[in-house]
């Protein structure tokens, strides 16, 4: 049994690069989000943002971490959720919003999994009609910009974003 367990972890588990700078960056971003939320500036400390930071830190080379998918997918998902909130709220509407967001962001080639989850936030938490532009857009731009800066400034940080020159 232990052989199977170790094989599962070895073959299917993740191997994150344990970079102290990365964990400090994520902690600082969480701190900023918590401070904004605590000062009643808006709803900022939402689970999809934690997922986005994790993707940027541990999977920066993946398509879902690239600036277009991350920013456009997140803002679009939140916008779809905001649109859905005009028709109702609750769990059923949240599910419909997430399904619609999944379809829309896939069609525009901006698939970012937290963007799908962000569609539920306006329906469930009612952060206001400007949530996609006043909260999601600044957060995603700050996350992408700071990850790109870390990539340039810190040795050992993975290249981010992927170069458009090497893209096929």
N, C-alpha and C positions, 0 to 999 in steps of 0.2 A: 504494500500500500504506500509506503513512504517513497518508493521508486516512482510510482505513478504521480504522486503529489509533486515531487521534485521535477519530473519531466514536464508536468503542466506549467509550473512556475517558470522553468527554463525556456520552454518553447512558446508559451502563450503569455507569459508575464511581460512586464515592461522593464526597461533598463534606463531609467532616467539618469541623466548626467547630474550628479549631485554637486551643483555649483552654489556656494554660499551667496555669491552676488545675486544669483537668480532668486533665491529664496528671500533675500533682503529686498529685492525689487518688488516681488509679489507682496511682501508684508507692507512695504511703503505704500503701494497702490491701494491695498485694503485699508490702510490707515487713512489715506486721503478720502476714500469712499465713505468710510465710517464717520469722519469728521464732517463731510458735506451732509450726510444724513442726519447726524446729531444736531447740526445747526439748522435743521429744517429747510434746507435749500431744495430738497427734493428726495425722491426715492432713488438712492444710489447703490445701496448695499444689497444687490439682488444676486441670486445664485448664478445666473448666466454670465455675469461679469467675472466671477471666480473661475468659471470654466474657460472663459476667453483668456484670462491671464495664464492659466495652466497650459493651455494649448500653445500660447506664445512662448512660454518658458521651456516646455518639454518637447514640443513638436513644431518648432519654428520653420522647418523645411516643408511641411505638408501644405497642400493646396488650401485647406480650410484656415490656415494661419496667415495666408498672404493678405496684404492690405485691402485689395478689392473685395475678396470674399468676406474678410472680417468686418470691415467698415460697412460696406453696402449690405451684406447679409444681415448684420445686426440691426442697422437702421431700418431696413425694409421689414424685417420680422417684427420690430416694435411698431412700425407704421401699420402693418397689417393688423396687429393686435389692437391698436388704437382705433382703426376703422371698425373692427368687429365690436369694440366696446360701445359703439353708437347703437348697436342692435340688441345689446343685452349684456349681462354679466353672469358669472357663475361658472361651474365646472364644464358644463356642456358647451358654452360659448368659448371657453378657454381651449377646449379640445379642437373645436372648429377653427379657431384662430391659428392654432399651431399647425393643423393640417394645411390650411390655406398658405401660411408662411412657408411651410416646407415646399409646397408646389411652386410658389412665386419665386423664392430665392433659388430654387433649382433651375427654373426656366431662365433666369437672368444670369446663370452661371456664377452665383455668389453664395454657394452653399457654405454655411458656417453653422454647425450644430447649435451653439448657444443662441444664434439668431432665431431658430425655431422656438426655443424656450422663451426668448424675449417676447414672443407674440402673446404669451399668457399673462404677462405682467400688467398691461393696461386693463385687461378684462378682470383680473383678480384683485389687483391692488389700487386701481384707479389713480395713477400718478398724474393725471392731467393730459390734455390733448397734445401738448408740446413735448411729451416724454421722448419721442424719437429724436427730436432735434435739440432739445435742451439738456438731455441727460445721456442718451445713448451715443449720439454723434460725438460730443466732446470726450466722453470716456474712451470710445474706440480710437479716435484720433490720438489721444494722449497715450493710450496703451501701445498702439503701433509706433508712434513717434519715439516713445521712450525705449521700446524694444530695439528699434533701429539704432538709436543713439548708443545703447548698451553694446550692440553688435560692433559699432565703430570704435568705442572707447575702451572696451574691456577685452583683454586677451583671454582666449578660451571660450568667449561667448560665441555661439554659432552665428554664421552669416545670416542676417535678416535685413530686409526681405530678400527673397531669391532674386537673382539678377535677371532682368528682362533679356539680356543678351544671350544667356544660356538656355532660354526657354524654347521648347520646341512644340 
